[in-house]
Amino acid sequence: MTEKTNTMRMLEARKIPFETYTFDPDIHSADGVAEALGLPAHQVYKTLVVVRQQGKPLLVLVAGDRELDLKRLARAIGEKKLRMASYKEAESLTGLQVGGISALALTNRSFDVYIDRAATELSHVLVSAGRRGINLKLSVKDLMRITKAKVVEATAKSI
């Protein structure tokens, strides 16, 4: 039995259904999680920390098989320039370890949350539970509602 995270407790309190998936906590990437669990990488979402020129950083949820396009994201949200947070910055800004950063775990921290449009084509996705080695599968609608995620074009178009 997996030890419950605060994220799991929050979902249970809100009566939001989810499934728990565990894997080796040394895996820090969404595509690595997908491979370990035998799932397609487009179902496993990573939470990326992005820094604005001014103001609070933001979180972007992107499928494991996609790359964030910072210029495209900046245009979509009306920013001039964005940059990825370094590992150290991401951990300092969120209080979570890289590989365990979760928009669900940060709902009380008032981050702006964005989700790549590709997620709207899926019914469910897996996201971090806020700790390395634990992902949660929940509906895209519930994920967006809880995190107040706004849908944006955040990745390059598929080739």
N, C-alpha and C positions, 0 to 999 in steps of 0.2 A: 504494500500500500504506500503510495506516494504521500509525503508530508504535504499538507495543504498550504498553499501560498495565500497571501492576503487577496490576491486577484481571484482565486477560487472562492474564497469566503464572500467576496463582494458579489460575484456572479450568483452564488447560491442565495444570498440575501435578496437579490433582485429577481430570483426565480428564473434565471436565464440558463437554459440547457447548454452543457458543454461536455466534451470528452477530453480526458487527459492522456497525453502521450509522453512517455519518458524515453530518454536516450542518453548516451554518454555525455556528461557535462563538458568534456573537452572539445566537443563540436561547437563551434561558434558561428557557423554560417547557415543560412536558410537552405542553401542547396545541399550542404552536408547533412542537415536534419532530414531533408527529404530523402536523401540516399539511405540514411540509417533506418528510416521508418518504411522504406519501400513505397514512397508516395511521389507523385509528380511534383517537380519543383514549383510549378505555377500555383500549387495549392498552399505552399508554405510561405508565409509572409514575414519579411524582416522589417524591423522598425529602425529607421535611420534618423540620426540627429543631424539637423541642418542648421547652420548659423547664418543669421541675417547680418547685414552691415550694421544695423542698429535694431535694438529691441530683443525680445526674448526669442531663443531658438525655437525651432519647430520640429515636429516629428512627421515622418513620411513613411507610410506602409507600402512596400513594394514586393512583388512576387520574387521568390528565390531565383527564378530564371530570367529576371529582367535587371537592367542597370538603370539607376536614377540618372536623368538628364537634368542637371542643375539649371541650365539656361531655359529649358522648357518649363520647369517648375517655377522659376522666377517669373517668367511671363504669365503663367497661369494664376499666380497669386499677387501680381502687381509689385514685385520687388525688382530692384535694379540688378542686384548681385547676391548670390548665395554661395556658401561653401560648406563642404562636409566638415563636421566636427572630427577632430582627431580622436583616437580611442580614449586617450586620457581626458580630453574635454568632454566627450560623450558620457563617460562615467562620472565625471565631476558634476556635470549639468543635471544628470538624471538620478544620481545616487545608485544606479544599477550597473552591473558588469556588462561589458560588451558580450553579446551572445545571450544575454538575458534581459536586454532593454525591451520594455513592453509599454505600448500606449495604454493598455488596460491597467497596468500597475501605476501609471502616472496620471490617472484621471483627476486626481485631487491637486495636481500641480499646475493647472491652467496652461498647458502647452497647446498651441494650435496644432491640430492633427489633420493630416491630409492622407488620402488613400488613392492609389493609382486606379484609374478608370477600369483597368483589366479586372479588378476584384468584383465589379458589378456584374460580370458575366458568370460568376460562380455563386453557388448557394452557401457554401461553407469554406472557411480557410483555417489554417493553423497559424497561431501567433504565440509568441513567448508568454509564459505565465509570470514573467518578472524574475525568473531564476534560470540559470543555465541548466540544461538537461530536462526541462519541462515545457512542453507546448500544449496549448489548448485549442481544440477544434470547436468553433462556434459559427453561427450563421453570420454572413456578411452584414445583414441588416442589423442584428444585435450589436456586432462590433462597431458599426458606424454610429448607432444610436448612443451607446455607452461612451464612446470616445469623442463624440460630436465631430467625427471625421468628415471633411469636405472632399468630394470627389474631384480629382484634377488629372490632367494629362501630365504624368510625372516621369514617364519613361519614353525612350525612343521608340518609334513605330517599329513593329516587327518586320524583319526583312523577308 
